[in-house]
């Protein structure tokens, strides 16, 4: 519907980068709101090569969330 998927993907990528920056600045892990598997996957893929953070999905379906945490130095 009028580019919804591509717009949503762009929003999720921006959200992932913003939350990764916040995790780096604060030194604390960031947990996003629950989202479907396909949306969590976009964030995992966006941040997989980030040098300072890693991502993981936590919780039970349908309430699984992406957590962004600092890599060990």
C-alpha positions as a Markdown table, in Angstrom:
| # | Residue | x | y | z |
|---|---|---|---|---|
| 1 | Unk | 0.0 | 0.0 | 0.0 |
| 2 | Unk | 1.7 | 3.1 | -1.3 |
| 3 | Unk | 5.2 | 2.0 | -0.3 |
| 4 | Unk | 4.3 | 1.1 | 3.3 |
| 5 | Unk | 6.8 | -1.7 | 3.5 |
| 6 | Unk | 9.8 | 0.3 | 2.2 |
| 7 | Unk | 8.8 | 3.2 | 4.4 |
| 8 | Unk | 8.5 | 1.0 | 7.5 |
| 9 | Unk | 11.8 | -0.7 | 6.7 |
| 10 | Unk | 13.5 | 2.7 | 6.5 |
| 11 | Unk | 11.9 | 3.7 | 9.9 |
| 12 | Unk | 13.1 | 0.5 | 11.5 |
| 13 | Unk | 16.7 | 1.0 | 10.2 |
| 14 | Unk | 16.7 | 4.5 | 11.6 |
| 15 | Unk | 15.3 | 3.4 | 14.9 |
| 16 | Unk | 18.0 | 0.7 | 15.1 |
| 17 | Unk | 20.8 | 3.1 | 14.4 |
| 18 | Unk | 19.4 | 5.7 | 16.8 |
| 19 | Unk | 19.0 | 3.1 | 19.6 |
| 20 | Unk | 22.5 | 1.8 | 19.0 |
| 21 | Unk | 23.9 | 5.3 | 19.3 |
| 22 | Unk | 22.0 | 5.7 | 22.5 |
| 23 | Unk | 23.3 | 2.4 | 23.9 |
| 24 | Unk | 26.9 | 3.6 | 23.1 |
| 25 | Unk | 26.4 | 7.0 | 24.7 |
| 26 | Unk | 24.7 | 5.8 | 27.9 |
| 27 | Unk | 26.6 | 2.5 | 28.2 |
| 28 | Unk | 23.2 | 0.7 | 28.9 |
| 29 | Unk | 21.4 | -1.8 | 26.8 |
| 30 | Unk | 18.3 | -0.6 | 25.0 |
| 31 | Unk | 15.2 | -2.7 | 24.5 |
| 32 | Unk | 12.7 | -1.9 | 21.8 |
| 33 | Unk | 9.0 | -2.4 | 21.8 |
| 34 | Unk | 7.7 | -5.9 | 20.9 |
| 35 | Unk | 7.5 | -6.4 | 17.1 |
| 36 | Unk | 7.0 | -9.2 | 14.6 |
| 37 | Unk | 9.8 | -11.4 | 13.5 |
| 38 | Unk | 10.2 | -9.7 | 10.1 |
| 39 | Unk | 10.6 | -6.3 | 11.7 |
| 40 | Unk | 13.1 | -7.6 | 14.3 |
| 41 | Unk | 15.1 | -9.2 | 11.5 |
| 42 | Unk | 15.5 | -5.7 | 9.8 |
| 43 | Unk | 17.0 | -4.3 | 12.9 |
| 44 | Unk | 19.3 | -7.3 | 13.4 |
| 45 | Unk | 20.5 | -7.0 | 9.9 |
| 46 | Unk | 21.0 | -3.2 | 10.1 |
| 47 | Unk | 23.2 | -3.6 | 13.2 |
| 48 | Unk | 25.1 | -6.8 | 12.5 |
| 49 | Unk | 28.2 | -5.1 | 11.4 |
| 50 | Unk | 28.1 | -2.3 | 14.0 |
| 51 | Unk | 31.5 | -2.3 | 15.8 |
| 52 | Unk | 30.2 | -1.4 | 19.2 |
| 53 | Unk | 26.9 | -3.2 | 19.7 |
| 54 | Unk | 25.2 | -6.5 | 19.2 |
| 55 | Unk | 21.5 | -7.4 | 19.1 |
| 56 | Unk | 19.4 | -10.3 | 20.4 |
| 57 | Unk | 15.7 | -11.1 | 20.5 |
| 58 | Unk | 14.3 | -11.7 | 24.0 |
| 59 | Unk | 10.9 | -12.8 | 25.3 |
| 60 | Unk | 8.1 | -15.0 | 24.1 |
| 61 | Unk | 6.1 | -14.7 | 21.0 |
| 62 | Unk | 4.1 | -12.5 | 20.3 |
| 63 | Unk | 6.0 | -10.2 | 22.7 |
| 64 | Unk | 9.6 | -10.7 | 21.5 |
| 65 | Unk | 11.7 | -7.6 | 21.6 |
| 66 | Unk | 15.1 | -6.6 | 20.2 |
| 67 | Unk | 17.7 | -5.7 | 22.8 |
| 68 | Unk | 20.7 | -3.7 | 21.7 |
| 69 | Unk | 23.7 | -4.1 | 24.0 |
| 70 | Unk | 27.4 | -3.1 | 24.0 |
| 71 | Unk | 30.0 | -5.5 | 22.8 |
| 72 | Unk | 32.7 | -6.4 | 25.2 |
| 73 | Unk | 35.8 | -4.3 | 24.6 |
